Amino acid sequence: MCYNFGVDAYNLKRYEESSYWLR
């Protein structure tokens, strides 16, 4: 569960960074 949480947080961070650069 902790592993999945870490992966979700990592993906969310990447998604936010991608959205920031695509703006």
Backbone as JSON Lines, residues from 0, in Angstrom:
{"i":0,"aa":"M","n":[0.85,-1.2,0.0],"ca":[0.0,0.0,0.0],"c":[0.89,1.25,0.0]}
{"i":1,"aa":"C","n":[1.9,1.26,0.83],"ca":[2.8,2.41,0.87],"c":[3.48,2.57,-0.48]}
{"i":2,"aa":"Y","n":[3.81,1.43,-1.1],"ca":[4.48,1.48,-2.4],"c":[3.56,2.13,-3.43]}
{"i":3,"aa":"N","n":[2.3,1.69,-3.45],"ca":[1.33,2.25,-4.4],"c":[1.16,3.75,-4.14]}
{"i":4,"aa":"F","n":[1.13,4.13,-2.89],"ca":[0.96,5.55,-2.55],"c":[2.13,6.36,-3.1]}
{"i":5,"aa":"G","n":[3.33,5.8,-2.96],"ca":[4.52,6.49,-3.45],"c":[4.47,6.63,-4.97]}
{"i":6,"aa":"V","n":[4.02,5.57,-5.64],"ca":[3.93,5.6,-7.11],"c":[2.89,6.63,-7.53]}
{"i":7,"aa":"D","n":[1.76,6.66,-6.86],"ca":[0.7,7.63,-7.2],"c":[1.22,9.04,-7.0]}
{"i":8,"aa":"A","n":[1.92,9.28,-5.91],"ca":[2.44,10.61,-5.63],"c":[3.46,10.99,-6.7]}
{"i":9,"aa":"Y","n":[4.29,10.02,-7.1],"ca":[5.31,10.28,-8.13],"c":[4.64,10.62,-9.46]}
{"i":10,"aa":"N","n":[3.63,9.84,-9.84],"ca":[2.91,10.09,-11.09],"c":[2.2,11.43,-11.03]}
{"i":11,"aa":"L","n":[1.62,11.75,-9.88],"ca":[0.9,13.01,-9.74],"c":[1.88,14.17,-9.89]}
{"i":12,"aa":"K","n":[3.08,14.03,-9.31],"ca":[4.09,15.08,-9.41],"c":[4.49,15.27,-10.87]}
{"i":13,"aa":"R","n":[4.68,14.17,-11.59],"ca":[5.05,14.27,-13.0],"c":[3.92,14.92,-13.78]}
{"i":14,"aa":"Y","n":[2.69,14.54,-13.47],"ca":[1.54,15.1,-14.19],"c":[1.46,16.61,-13.96]}
{"i":15,"aa":"E","n":[1.66,17.03,-12.73],"ca":[1.58,18.46,-12.42],"c":[2.7,19.21,-13.13]}
{"i":16,"aa":"E","n":[3.9,18.63,-13.16],"ca":[5.02,19.29,-13.83],"c":[4.75,19.39,-15.32]}
{"i":17,"aa":"S","n":[4.19,18.31,-15.9],"ca":[3.89,18.31,-17.34],"c":[2.85,19.4,-17.64]}
{"i":18,"aa":"S","n":[1.82,19.49,-16.8],"ca":[0.78,20.49,-17.02],"c":[1.38,21.89,-16.91]}
{"i":19,"aa":"Y","n":[2.32,22.06,-16.0],"ca":[2.95,23.37,-15.81],"c":[3.71,23.78,-17.08]}
{"i":20,"aa":"W","n":[4.45,22.83,-17.65],"ca":[5.24,23.16,-18.84],"c":[4.36,23.3,-20.07]}
{"i":21,"aa":"L","n":[3.23,22.58,-20.1],"ca":[2.36,22.65,-21.28],"c":[1.52,23.92,-21.28]}
{"i":22,"aa":"R","n":[1.48,24.62,-20.15],"ca":[0.66,25.82,-20.07],"c":[1.23,26.92,-20.94]}
